[in-house]
Amino acid sequence: MWPILLRHNSERAIARTEQYGGKARMDIMRYRPEDDSKQAKMVYLEYPFGNLFEFYSHSYEETYAADYE
C-alpha cells in the first residue's frame, strides 16, 4: 500500500513532483467527466526513488459517493 494525498490543485502537485525528479505515472483521470458539477480527479505519482502514491483532488467520500434520487 502507498500513501494517498489530497489536494485540489492536481496540476501544481504534478509539476512540483516532476520538478524534484518524480513523474506522473498516468494522465489525470476525472471520475465523472460528463458532470461538470463533479470535479474529482486522481493521478498516480512516483517519487524520484521509486515509491508510488495516489493523489486525489477531493476526499474519498466526495469522489466515490453515489447520488441517489
C-alpha positions in Angstrom: 0.0 0.0 0.0 1.2 3.5 -0.8 0.3 7.0 0.6 -2.7 8.9 -0.6 -2.6 12.7 -0.8 -5.5 15.1 -1.1 -5.2 18.5 -2.7 -7.4 20.4 -5.0 -4.7 21.6 -7.4 -3.6 18.4 -9.2 -1.6 20.1 -12.0 0.6 22.1 -9.5 1.3 18.9 -7.5 2.4 17.1 -10.6 4.6 20.0 -11.6 6.3 20.0 -8.2 6.8 16.3 -8.2 8.4 16.4 -11.6 10.5 19.4 -10.6 12.1 17.3 -7.9 12.7 14.3 -10.1 9.5 12.4 -9.8 7.0 11.6 -12.5 3.3 11.2 -13.2 2.6 7.5 -14.0 -0.7 8.3 -15.8 -2.7 11.2 -17.2 -5.0 12.9 -14.7 -8.2 10.8 -14.5 -11.5 12.6 -13.9 -14.1 10.4 -12.3 -17.3 11.9 -13.8 -16.3 13.8 -16.9 -19.9 14.0 -18.1 -20.9 16.0 -15.0 -19.3 19.5 -14.7 -20.5 19.8 -11.1 -18.3 16.9 -10.0 -14.7 17.7 -10.5 -13.0 14.8 -8.6 -9.7 13.7 -10.2 -6.8 11.4 -9.3 -3.4 10.5 -10.6 -0.6 8.1 -9.6 2.7 9.9 -9.0 6.2 8.4 -8.4 8.8 9.8 -6.1 12.4 10.1 -7.6 13.4 7.0 -5.6 10.5 4.9 -6.9 7.8 5.0 -4.3 4.2 5.5 -5.7 1.4 7.5 -4.2 -2.1 8.3 -5.2 -3.1 11.9 -5.5 -6.8 12.9 -5.1 -8.3 16.3 -5.7 -11.3 15.5 -3.4 -12.0 13.4 -0.3 -12.8 9.7 -0.7 -16.4 10.5 0.2 -16.7 13.2 -2.4 -15.0 11.1 -5.1 -16.9 7.8 -4.7 -20.3 9.0 -3.2 -23.3 7.8 -5.2 -26.1 10.2 -5.8 -29.4 8.5 -5.3 -32.6 10.2 -6.4 
